[in-house]
Amino acid sequence: MVVTKDTLIGDILDFDQTTASFFFEMGMHCLGCPSSRGETIEQACEVHGVSVDVLIERINAHLAKS
């Protein structure tokens, strides 16, 4: 899996649950909520004031190691 700005958070978590820590670090603690799982990674980053490019890079690097 390769994460992009349009990737849904739920899809990322379904692919690899260990990615939850990246969302917790940015203050997104509502990962079980249906609305958060339906957000794109870009939408979540906008709401939480996090750089989408940095988060995507970190998650993709993590997934590449798996």
MOPAC internal coordinates of N, CA, C and O (Angstrom, degrees):
PM7 1SCF
backbone

  N    0.0000 0     0.00 0     0.00 0    0    0    0
  C    1.4573 1     0.00 0     0.00 0    1    0    0
  C    1.5194 1   109.10 1     0.00 0    2    1    0
  O    1.2310 1   121.02 1   -41.24 1    3    2    1
  N    1.3233 1   115.66 1   138.76 1    3    2    1
  C    1.4546 1   121.97 1   173.34 1    5    3    2
  C    1.5245 1   107.35 1  -120.85 1    6    5    3
  O    1.2310 1   120.84 1   -55.46 1    7    6    5
  N    1.3175 1   116.00 1   124.54 1    7    6    5
  C    1.4537 1   122.27 1  -177.68 1    9    7    6
  C    1.5296 1   109.44 1   -85.69 1   10    9    7
  O    1.2310 1   121.26 1   -44.18 1   11   10    9
  N    1.3425 1   115.19 1   135.82 1   11   10    9
  C    1.4647 1   122.56 1   174.53 1   13   11   10
  C    1.5209 1   108.31 1  -125.25 1   14   13   11
  O    1.2310 1   120.34 1    -2.41 1   15   14   13
  N    1.3131 1   116.95 1   177.59 1   15   14   13
  C    1.4677 1   121.41 1   178.64 1   17   15   14
  C    1.5270 1   111.70 1   -60.33 1   18   17   15
  O    1.2310 1   120.43 1   153.83 1   19   18   17
  N    1.3179 1   116.79 1   -26.17 1   19   18   17
  C    1.4611 1   121.21 1  -176.52 1   21   19   18
  C    1.5256 1   114.02 1   -93.68 1   22   21   19
  O    1.2310 1   120.10 1   179.83 1   23   22   21
  N    1.3265 1   117.41 1    -0.17 1   23   22   21
  C    1.4579 1   120.59 1  -179.28 1   25   23   22
  C    1.5261 1   109.69 1   -71.43 1   26   25   23
  O    1.2310 1   120.84 1   -45.85 1   27   26   25
  N    1.3231 1   116.01 1   134.15 1   27   26   25
  C    1.4633 1   120.48 1   178.76 1   29   27   26
  C    1.5236 1   110.23 1   -75.85 1   30   29   27
  O    1.2310 1   121.21 1   -38.51 1   31   30   29
  N    1.3173 1   115.29 1   141.49 1   31   30   29
  C    1.4575 1   120.37 1   179.87 1   33   31   30
  C    1.5236 1   110.39 1   -59.70 1   34   33   31
  O    1.2310 1   120.08 1   139.37 1   35   34   33
  N    1.3086 1   117.45 1   -40.63 1   35   34   33
  C    1.4644 1   120.52 1   178.29 1   37   35   34
  C    1.5170 1   112.66 1   -59.42 1   38   37   35
  O    1.2310 1   120.26 1   142.35 1   39   38   37
  N    1.3272 1   117.11 1   -37.65 1   39   38   37
  C    1.4673 1   120.84 1   178.68 1   41   39   38
  C    1.5270 1   111.09 1   -67.01 1   42   41   39
  O    1.2310 1   120.77 1   140.88 1   43   42   41
  N    1.3279 1   116.12 1   -39.12 1   43   42   41
  C    1.4666 1   120.12 1   178.38 1   45   43   42
  C    1.5223 1   109.79 1   -63.80 1   46   45   43
  O    1.2310 1   120.62 1   132.50 1   47   46   45
  N    1.3214 1   116.41 1   -47.50 1   47   46   45
  C    1.4647 1   120.95 1  -178.68 1   49   47   46
  C    1.5221 1   111.95 1   -65.70 1   50   49   47
  O    1.2310 1   120.15 1   142.54 1   51   50   49
  N    1.3195 1   117.32 1   -37.46 1   51   50   49
  C    1.4651 1   120.26 1   177.85 1   53   51   50
  C    1.5205 1   111.14 1   -65.67 1   54   53   51
  O    1.2310 1   120.59 1   145.53 1   55   54   53
  N    1.3226 1   116.48 1   -34.47 1   55   54   53
  C    1.4651 1   120.87 1  -179.77 1   57   55   54
  C    1.5288 1   111.04 1   -73.28 1   58   57   55
  O    1.2310 1   120.75 1   138.93 1   59   58   57
  N    1.3452 1   116.17 1   -41.07 1   59   58   57
  C    1.4635 1   120.16 1  -177.81 1   61   59   58
  C    1.5248 1   109.05 1  -153.17 1   62   61   59
  O    1.2310 1   120.67 1   -77.09 1   63   62   61
  N    1.3196 1   116.32 1   102.91 1   63   62   61
  C    1.4615 1   121.01 1  -177.15 1   65   63   62
  C    1.5202 1   113.31 1   -64.36 1   66   65   63
  O    1.2310 1   120.04 1   159.24 1   67   66   65
  N    1.3285 1   117.54 1   -20.76 1   67   66   65
  C    1.4634 1   119.12 1  -179.88 1   69   67   66
  C    1.5237 1   112.05 1   -68.97 1   70   69   67
  O    1.2310 1   119.89 1   168.02 1   71   70   69
  N    1.3233 1   117.82 1   -11.98 1   71   70   69
  C    1.4659 1   120.54 1   176.84 1   73   71   70
  C    1.5274 1   111.88 1   -72.71 1   74   73   71
  O    1.2310 1   120.12 1   168.76 1   75   74   73
  N    1.3105 1   117.37 1   -11.24 1   75   74   73
  C    1.4706 1   120.76 1   179.54 1   77   75   74
  C    1.5231 1   111.53 1   -55.36 1   78   77   75
  O    1.2310 1   120.12 1   146.07 1   79   78   77
  N    1.3186 1   117.38 1   -33.93 1   79   78   77
  C    1.4675 1   120.29 1  -178.32 1   81   79   78
  C    1.5292 1   111.69 1   -60.54 1   82   81   79
  O    1.2310 1   119.81 1   146.84 1   83   82   81
  N    1.3223 1   117.97 1   -33.16 1   83   82   81
  C    1.4625 1   120.49 1   178.98 1   85   83   82
  C    1.5316 1   110.92 1   -66.01 1   86   85   83
  O    1.2310 1   120.74 1   143.73 1   87   86   85
  N    1.3223 1   116.19 1   -36.27 1   87   86   85
  C    1.4669 1   120.40 1   178.96 1   89   87   86
  C    1.5232 1   110.96 1   -75.30 1   90   89   87
  O    1.2310 1   120.37 1   141.53 1   91   90   89
  N    1.3391 1   116.90 1   -38.47 1   91   90   89
  C    1.4633 1   120.04 1   176.46 1   93   91   90
  C    1.5260 1   110.63 1   -60.84 1   94   93   91
  O    1.2310 1   120.33 1   139.29 1   95   94   93
  N    1.3425 1   116.97 1   -40.71 1   95   94   93
  C    1.4694 1   121.60 1  -179.40 1   97   95   94
  C    1.5240 1   111.88 1   -60.56 1   98   97   95
  O    1.2310 1   119.87 1   148.31 1   99   98   97
  N    1.3183 1   117.86 1   -31.69 1   99   98   97
  C    1.4630 1   120.29 1  -178.83 1  101   99   98
  C    1.5303 1   112.09 1   -89.00 1  102  101   99
  O    1.2310 1   120.33 1  -174.96 1  103  102  101
  N    1.3327 1   116.97 1     5.04 1  103  102  101
  C    1.4561 1   121.16 1   176.94 1  105  103  102
  C    1.5126 1   114.51 1    92.45 1  106  105  103
  O    1.2310 1   120.50 1  -170.04 1  107  106  105
  N    1.3125 1   116.64 1     9.96 1  107  106  105
  C    1.4608 1   120.77 1  -179.92 1  109  107  106
  C    1.5324 1   108.15 1   -94.74 1  110  109  107
  O    1.2310 1   120.97 1   -86.19 1  111  110  109
  N    1.3283 1   115.75 1    93.81 1  111  110  109
  C    1.4551 1   121.03 1  -174.80 1  113  111  110
  C    1.5261 1   113.06 1  -101.93 1  114  113  111
  O    1.2310 1   120.01 1  -175.25 1  115  114  113
  N    1.3058 1   117.60 1     4.75 1  115  114  113
  C    1.4632 1   121.60 1  -175.69 1  117  115  114
  C    1.5320 1   111.60 1  -104.57 1  118  117  115
  O    1.2310 1   120.04 1  -137.89 1  119  118  117
  N    1.3116 1   117.53 1    42.11 1  119  118  117
  C    1.4648 1   120.80 1  -173.25 1  121  119  118
  C    1.5243 1   113.84 1   -66.86 1  122  121  119
  O    1.2310 1   119.88 1   159.41 1  123  122  121
  N    1.3062 1   117.83 1   -20.59 1  123  122  121
  C    1.4574 1   120.56 1   178.60 1  125  123  122
  C    1.5202 1   113.02 1   -83.42 1  126  125  123
  O    1.2310 1   120.51 1   169.40 1  127  126  125
  N    1.3067 1   116.64 1   -10.60 1  127  126  125
  C    1.4608 1   121.75 1  -178.42 1  129  127  126
  C    1.5260 1   109.64 1   -73.17 1  130  129  127
  O    1.2310 1   119.86 1   -49.13 1  131  130  129
  N    1.3311 1   117.88 1   130.87 1  131  130  129
  C    1.4726 1   120.09 1  -179.15 1  133  131  130
  C    1.5256 1   113.66 1   -56.44 1  134  133  131
  O    1.2310 1   120.15 1   144.84 1  135  134  133
  N    1.3315 1   117.32 1   -35.16 1  135  134  133
  C    1.4662 1   118.06 1  -178.27 1  137  135  134
  C    1.5241 1   111.62 1   -69.96 1  138  137  135
  O    1.2310 1   119.63 1   143.80 1  139  138  137
  N    1.3287 1   118.31 1   -36.20 1  139  138  137
  C    1.4646 1   119.10 1   179.36 1  141  139  138
  C    1.5271 1   110.93 1   -70.83 1  142  141  139
  O    1.2310 1   120.32 1   145.48 1  143  142  141
  N    1.3153 1   116.99 1   -34.52 1  143  142  141
  C    1.4657 1   120.33 1   179.10 1  145  143  142
  C    1.5267 1   111.43 1   -67.73 1  146  145  143
  O    1.2310 1   120.32 1   157.31 1  147  146  145
  N    1.3260 1   116.98 1   -22.69 1  147  146  145
  C    1.4548 1   121.23 1   179.81 1  149  147  146
  C    1.5132 1   114.41 1   -91.59 1  150  149  147
  O    1.2310 1   120.64 1   177.44 1  151  150  149
  N    1.3405 1   116.38 1    -2.56 1  151  150  149
  C    1.4630 1   120.30 1   178.19 1  153  151  150
  C    1.5234 1   110.48 1   -81.17 1  154  153  151
  O    1.2310 1   121.15 1   -29.81 1  155  154  153
  N    1.3122 1   115.41 1   150.19 1  155  154  153
  C    1.4639 1   118.60 1   170.68 1  157  155  154
  C    1.5215 1   107.78 1   -77.64 1  158  157  155
  O    1.2310 1   121.32 1   -18.26 1  159  158  157
  N    1.3027 1   115.09 1   161.74 1  159  158  157
  C    1.4642 1   118.99 1   178.35 1  161  159  158
  C    1.5335 1   109.93 1   -63.05 1  162  161  159
  O    1.2310 1   120.09 1   146.65 1  163  162  161
  N    1.3163 1   117.43 1   -33.35 1  163  162  161
  C    1.4678 1   121.10 1   178.33 1  165  163  162
  C    1.5329 1   110.59 1   -64.99 1  166  165  163
  O    1.2310 1   119.98 1   136.32 1  167  166  165
  N    1.3226 1   117.65 1   -43.68 1  167  166  165
  C    1.4670 1   121.23 1   179.42 1  169  167  166
  C    1.5247 1   110.92 1   -61.95 1  170  169  167
  O    1.2310 1   120.53 1   136.09 1  171  170  169
  N    1.3148 1   116.60 1   -43.91 1  171  170  169
  C    1.4642 1   120.61 1  -179.41 1  173  171  170
  C    1.5199 1   111.07 1   -63.92 1  174  173  171
  O    1.2310 1   120.49 1   139.16 1  175  174  173
  N    1.3145 1   116.67 1   -40.84 1  175  174  173
  C    1.4648 1   120.28 1   179.67 1  177  175  174
  C    1.5223 1   111.31 1   -65.44 1  178  177  175
  O    1.2310 1   120.12 1   141.56 1  179  178  177
  N    1.3174 1   117.37 1   -38.44 1  179  178  177
  C    1.4680 1   120.83 1   178.09 1  181  179  178
  C    1.5177 1   110.81 1   -61.17 1  182  181  179
  O    1.2310 1   120.53 1   135.20 1  183  182  181
  N    1.3221 1   116.59 1   -44.80 1  183  182  181
  C    1.4607 1   121.68 1  -177.75 1  185  183  182
  C    1.5270 1   111.26 1   -66.75 1  186  185  183
  O    1.2310 1   120.43 1   143.91 1  187  186  185
  N    1.3288 1   116.78 1   -36.09 1  187  186  185
  C    1.4614 1   121.03 1  -175.01 1  189  187  186
  C    1.5241 1   113.66 1   -98.93 1  190  189  187
  O    1.2310 1   120.06 1  -175.11 1  191  190  189
  N    1.3333 1   117.48 1     4.89 1  191  190  189
  C    1.4545 1   120.99 1   175.28 1  193  191  190
  C    1.5237 1   114.15 1    66.11 1  194  193  191
  O    1.2310 1   120.82 1  -142.06 1  195  194  193
  N    1.3257 1   116.04 1    37.94 1  195  194  193
  C    1.4606 1   121.92 1  -178.24 1  197  195  194
  C    1.5278 1   109.01 1  -115.66 1  198  197  195
  O    1.2310 1   120.48 1   -34.07 1  199  198  197
  N    1.3229 1   116.69 1   145.93 1  199  198  197
  C    1.4645 1   120.88 1   177.21 1  201  199  198
  C    1.5230 1   109.86 1   -69.61 1  202  201  199
  O    1.2310 1   120.58 1   -61.63 1  203  202  201
  N    1.3100 1   116.50 1   118.37 1  203  202  201
  C    1.4634 1   120.72 1  -179.70 1  205  203  202
  C    1.5219 1   110.84 1   -64.27 1  206  205  203
  O    1.2310 1   120.40 1   142.95 1  207  206  205
  N    1.3183 1   116.84 1   -37.05 1  207  206  205
  C    1.4685 1   119.76 1  -178.44 1  209  207  206
  C    1.5258 1   111.86 1   -65.37 1  210  209  207
  O    1.2310 1   120.63 1   138.94 1  211  210  209
  N    1.3214 1   116.40 1   -41.06 1  211  210  209
  C    1.4678 1   120.39 1   178.95 1  213  211  210
  C    1.5229 1   110.23 1   -65.98 1  214  213  211
  O    1.2310 1   120.31 1   135.32 1  215  214  213
  N    1.3316 1   117.01 1   -44.68 1  215  214  213
  C    1.4639 1   120.06 1  -179.19 1  217  215  214
  C    1.5196 1   111.46 1   -64.55 1  218  217  215
  O    1.2310 1   120.23 1   137.27 1  219  218  217
  N    1.3132 1   117.17 1   -42.73 1  219  218  217
  C    1.4655 1   120.62 1   178.22 1  221  219  218
  C    1.5244 1   110.45 1   -60.61 1  222  221  219
  O    1.2310 1   120.78 1   136.68 1  223  222  221
  N    1.3162 1   116.12 1   -43.32 1  223  222  221
  C    1.4630 1   120.25 1   179.47 1  225  223  222
  C    1.5328 1   110.95 1   -61.29 1  226  225  223
  O    1.2310 1   120.70 1   135.88 1  227  226  225
  N    1.3205 1   116.27 1   -44.12 1  227  226  225
  C    1.4719 1   120.45 1  -179.69 1  229  227  226
  C    1.5276 1   111.74 1   -64.84 1  230  229  227
  O    1.2310 1   120.55 1   135.54 1  231  230  229
  N    1.3310 1   116.56 1   -44.46 1  231  230  229
  C    1.4656 1   119.76 1  -178.59 1  233  231  230
  C    1.5213 1   110.55 1   -67.78 1  234  233  231
  O    1.2310 1   119.90 1   136.60 1  235  234  233
  N    1.3192 1   117.79 1   -43.40 1  235  234  233
  C    1.4615 1   120.09 1   179.11 1  237  235  234
  C    1.5198 1   111.79 1   -63.01 1  238  237  235
  O    1.2310 1   120.07 1   141.77 1  239  238  237
  N    1.3252 1   117.46 1   -38.23 1  239  238  237
  C    1.4728 1   120.74 1   177.04 1  241  239  238
  C    1.5271 1   109.69 1   -63.90 1  242  241  239
  O    1.2310 1   120.50 1   138.56 1  243  242  241
  N    1.3118 1   116.66 1   -41.44 1  243  242  241
  C    1.4668 1   121.49 1   178.02 1  245  243  242
  C    1.5305 1   110.84 1   -62.64 1  246  245  243
  O    1.2310 1   120.68 1   134.21 1  247  246  245
  N    1.3182 1   116.31 1   -45.79 1  247  246  245
  C    1.4682 1   120.33 1  -178.86 1  249  247  246
  C    1.5290 1   111.68 1   -66.69 1  250  249  247
  O    1.2310 1   120.29 1   148.13 1  251  250  249
  N    1.3070 1   117.06 1   -31.87 1  251  250  249
  C    1.4707 1   120.29 1  -179.97 1  253  251  250
  C    1.5275 1   111.34 1   -67.89 1  254  253  251
  O    1.2310 1   120.53 1   154.08 1  255  254  253
  N    1.3290 1   116.58 1   -25.92 1  255  254  253
  C    1.4623 1   120.92 1   179.14 1  257  255  254
  C    1.5290 1   112.03 1   -78.61 1  258  257  255
  O    1.2310 1   120.67 1   158.67 1  259  258  257
  N    1.3234 1   116.32 1   -21.33 1  259  258  257
  C    1.4742 1   121.21 1  -175.35 1  261  259  258
  C    1.5083 1   112.04 1   -75.39 1  262  261  259
  O    1.2310 1   120.10 1   180.00 1  263  262  261

